[in-house]
């Protein structure tokens, strides 16, 4: 049976987060660099698929730094990665760090205050449990944009919803 504690639920949410990111990234990688760099539309948070994934990486990076109490610089983006392969390589290392952090969580950690300044310079101090939930939730928004972009370019991508994830890993 799955661990239904708060920490267990967060670990499950992050397993889903990583799975969904990989699922859509693989689809984009298969379409190639040229397609990933092509502007799909200004109506999206970032107009290219590569830009969208670079933002997701940048957000994951900045939040991990905040959880660890490490001062962060600017939010990384598309210009920080020459290719999808470079982005994936750096993301794999970041994901390993995230996994180690999430696996090391205890229930007592969840109430720890995470003090940081947001990208506008405003000081904030939410509890860790709240910012841990924010990351996959934020990514879900952008993954839905990526899925829409992919639908416009090449047809609907494979489902990356949490119900699909759960059905694939039922009983694990």
C-alpha positions as CSV (number, residue, x, y, z in Angstrom):
1,X,0.0,0.0,0.0
2,X,1.2,3.5,-0.8
3,X,2.5,5.7,2.0
4,X,-0.4,8.0,2.8
5,X,1.5,10.3,5.2
6,X,2.1,13.9,4.2
7,X,5.7,13.0,3.3
8,X,4.5,10.0,1.3
9,X,2.0,12.0,-0.6
10,X,4.6,14.6,-1.5
11,X,7.0,11.9,-2.6
12,X,4.2,10.5,-4.8
13,X,3.5,13.9,-6.2
14,X,7.1,14.4,-7.1
15,X,7.3,10.9,-8.8
16,X,4.4,12.0,-10.9
17,X,6.1,15.4,-11.6
18,X,9.3,13.8,-12.9
19,X,7.4,11.2,-14.9
20,X,5.2,13.8,-16.6
21,X,8.2,16.1,-17.4
22,X,10.0,13.1,-19.0
23,X,7.0,12.0,-20.9
24,X,6.5,15.4,-22.6
25,X,10.2,16.1,-23.0
26,X,10.7,12.8,-24.8
27,X,7.9,13.8,-27.3
28,X,9.6,17.2,-27.9
29,X,13.1,15.6,-28.2
30,X,11.7,13.2,-30.9
31,X,10.4,16.2,-32.9
32,X,14.0,17.6,-33.0
33,X,15.8,20.8,-32.1
34,X,14.3,22.9,-35.0
35,X,10.8,22.1,-33.9
36,X,11.6,22.8,-30.3
37,X,13.0,26.2,-31.2
38,X,10.2,27.2,-33.5
39,X,7.8,29.9,-32.1
40,X,4.4,28.3,-31.6
41,X,2.6,31.4,-30.3
42,X,2.9,34.4,-28.1
43,X,-0.2,33.4,-26.3
44,X,1.8,30.9,-24.3
45,X,3.9,31.8,-21.3
46,X,7.0,31.1,-23.4
47,X,6.6,31.0,-27.2
48,X,8.7,27.9,-27.9
49,X,8.8,24.3,-26.6
50,X,12.4,24.6,-25.6
51,X,11.7,27.9,-23.8
52,X,8.9,26.3,-21.9
53,X,11.1,23.4,-20.8
54,X,13.9,25.7,-19.9
55,X,11.5,27.6,-17.7
56,X,10.4,24.4,-16.0
57,X,14.1,23.6,-15.3
58,X,14.8,27.1,-14.0
59,X,11.8,26.9,-11.7
60,X,12.8,23.5,-10.3
61,X,16.3,24.7,-9.9
62,X,15.4,27.9,-8.0
63,X,12.9,26.1,-5.7
64,X,15.4,23.4,-4.8
65,X,17.9,26.2,-3.9
66,X,15.3,27.9,-1.7
67,X,14.4,24.6,0.0
68,X,18.1,24.2,0.8
69,X,18.5,27.7,2.0
70,X,20.9,28.6,-0.8
71,X,20.7,32.1,-2.2
72,X,19.5,32.1,-5.8
73,X,20.4,34.2,-8.7
74,X,18.1,34.9,-11.6
75,X,15.6,32.4,-13.0
76,X,17.3,30.5,-15.8
77,X,15.6,30.3,-19.2
78,X,15.9,29.3,-22.8
79,X,19.2,31.2,-23.4
80,X,21.0,29.2,-20.8
81,X,20.8,25.9,-22.8
82,X,22.3,25.6,-26.3
83,X,20.4,22.3,-27.0
84,X,17.7,20.0,-25.7
85,X,20.5,17.5,-24.9
86,X,22.3,20.0,-22.7
87,X,19.0,20.9,-21.0
88,X,18.2,17.2,-20.4
89,X,21.6,16.5,-19.0
90,X,21.5,19.4,-16.5
91,X,17.9,18.5,-15.6
92,X,18.8,14.9,-14.9
93,X,21.4,16.1,-12.4
94,X,18.9,18.5,-10.8
95,X,16.3,15.8,-10.6
96,X,18.7,13.6,-8.8
97,X,19.2,16.4,-6.2
98,X,15.5,16.9,-5.9
99,X,15.0,13.2,-5.4
100,X,17.6,13.1,-2.6
101,X,15.9,16.1,-1.0
102,X,12.4,14.7,-1.2
103,X,13.5,11.2,-0.1
104,X,15.2,12.7,3.0
105,X,12.1,14.6,4.2
106,X,10.7,13.9,7.6
107,X,7.2,15.0,8.8
108,X,8.9,17.5,11.1
109,X,10.6,19.1,8.1
110,X,7.3,20.1,6.5
111,X,6.6,22.9,8.9
112,X,10.1,24.5,8.5
113,X,9.9,28.0,7.3
114,X,11.5,28.7,3.9
115,X,12.7,32.3,3.8
116,X,13.5,33.8,0.4
117,X,13.0,36.7,-1.9
118,X,10.9,36.1,-4.9
119,X,12.0,37.1,-8.4
120,X,10.5,40.6,-7.8
121,X,12.6,41.0,-4.6
122,X,9.7,40.5,-2.1
123,X,10.6,38.7,1.1
124,X,8.5,35.6,1.8
125,X,8.5,32.9,4.5
126,X,6.0,30.1,3.8
127,X,6.3,26.6,5.3
128,X,8.2,24.0,3.3
129,X,5.1,21.9,2.7
130,X,3.5,24.7,0.8
131,X,6.4,25.4,-1.5
132,X,6.9,21.7,-2.1
133,X,3.3,21.5,-3.4
134,X,3.8,24.6,-5.5
135,X,6.5,23.1,-7.8
136,X,4.5,20.3,-9.4
137,X,1.4,22.4,-9.4
138,X,3.3,25.2,-11.3
139,X,4.7,22.6,-13.7
140,X,1.2,21.2,-14.4
141,X,0.2,24.6,-15.7
142,X,3.1,24.7,-18.1
143,X,2.8,21.1,-19.1
144,X,-0.7,21.8,-20.2
145,X,0.6,24.7,-22.4
146,X,3.3,22.3,-23.8
147,X,0.6,19.7,-24.6
148,X,-1.4,22.4,-26.4
149,X,1.7,23.5,-28.3
150,X,2.4,19.9,-29.3
151,X,-1.2,19.5,-30.4
152,X,-0.9,22.5,-32.7
153,X,2.4,21.3,-34.1
154,X,2.0,17.5,-34.5
155,X,-1.2,16.2,-32.9
156,X,-2.1,15.5,-29.4
157,X,0.7,14.1,-27.2
158,X,0.5,11.1,-24.9
159,X,-1.6,11.8,-21.8
160,X,0.6,13.2,-19.0
161,X,-2.2,13.5,-16.4
162,X,-1.9,12.1,-12.9
163,X,-4.6,9.5,-13.5
164,X,-2.7,8.1,-16.4
165,X,0.5,8.0,-14.2
166,X,-1.4,6.3,-11.4
167,X,-2.9,3.6,-13.7
168,X,0.5,2.8,-15.1
169,X,2.0,2.3,-11.7
170,X,-0.9,0.8,-9.9
171,X,0.2,-1.7,-7.3
172,X,3.8,-0.6,-7.4
